[in-house]
Amino acid sequence: MQSLVRTALALIVAIGALYLYDTRHRRIDAAAFSIQNSVTLGREIWKGKVYTASEVGDIMKMVDANTDPFPTLNGCAPLVVLWLGNSQLHFINQAKSGDHLAPYWLRHAVKCPDQTLPLGVSLPNANLQEHLVLEHYITRRLPVRMILLELCFDNMREDGLRVEFKESLKSDERDSLRANRDTKSILETAEAEWQKGGGNDPANSGSGLTGFAQQSLEDRLDTELSSLSPLWNERGTLRNYVLSDLYYLRNYLLGINPSTVRKMIPPRYERNMQALTAILRDAAQEQIEVIGYVAPIRQDRPLPYDGVEYARWKSQLAALFVQNHAQLLNLEKLVPSNLWGTYHEDDVDFMHFQGPGHQIVARALLPYVENAEGASQ
């Protein structure tokens, strides 16, 4: 009898949780649709072609869609600018109608917008190891003339390649990465992690069945259940909501908030600095100009960084860029305090600014792109 009661209670809790998270998911989708803030998803379009993307698979599709060479028109030669960043590049805090991402404003400001392609390539919490792999992938497929590289101190704590690379990198693309010393070590380390942890990813839940007849049966069953039940089809999204809430609960219990100082993790920091060195070295070999910039960060609150570590990082950046004949800009104070916002129940947002902030960043980088544009005429 007790086992039946426990089972019944578990079912009630499970059904209640599913209803709660499904309702929340639909409410968030409806709100996003109502204010037409699709730009927060990292997607800008020029004459039918996407030129910003914020997921690994979408980035690679975007690159494939832009491989056709631009013609030289009205004295304007093609100019491909690879803009690498984190979510600051693809997210607009408190988005309003008429807001756009920085690559949009850059493209609209140049002399030859049809021949200038500011390719916005960003990932949430992107680290420099991921930037290196994306740089290598894209510069081998597009005639990139310039790289705009956002540099965020917080992302120096991130490490490795996210699992989406596993699904998106084809075998020949992995072979190309293995042929390069720097990208080879990053890829092989990531593959070892994917091998150990693939079963924790909903998208790879059947990876252990590869080569067995059961995989085909389970794939067919999954497809049928997805067509019959929206909840089943959305289980990955719902799982992300649960994990997100657990993350915020953990922070609440431990007293962690956006202003909490984040200490650097030395091994990860070193791997990311090595990746940055590799990006600069590879760009020089490919005759690609690099403009790096220290990312804007909110200034009306104490920074969530250790001051000594942050200052040392900026000093190391300056030396590294000089050594590799690249330009480094410090834009950390560029966006004024009134253009920042909040997230998740009014937590202070240090990373994402409002729509006009994207225009300000575009204007700061415009002269460098215009110089490259003029040199290509």
Secondary structure, 3 states (H helix, E strand, C coil): CHHHHHHHHHHHHHHHHHHHHHHHHHHHHHHHHHCCCHHHHCCCEECCEECEECCHHHHHHHHHHCCCCCCCECCECCEEEEEEECHHHHCCCCCCCCCCCHHHHHHHHCCCCCCEEEEEEECCCCCHHHHHHHHHHHHCCCCEEEEEEEECHHHHHCCCCCCHHHHHCCHHHHHHHHCCHHHHHHHHHHHHHHHHHHHHCHHHCCHHHCCCHHHHHHHHHHHHHHHHCHHHHCHHHHHHHHHHHHHHHHHHHHCCCCCCCECCCHHHHHHHHHHHHHHHHHHHHCCCEEEEEECCCCCCCCCCECHHHHHHHHHHHHHHHHHCCCEEEECCCCCCHHHEEEECCCEEEEEEECHHHHHHHHHHHHHHHHHHHHHCC
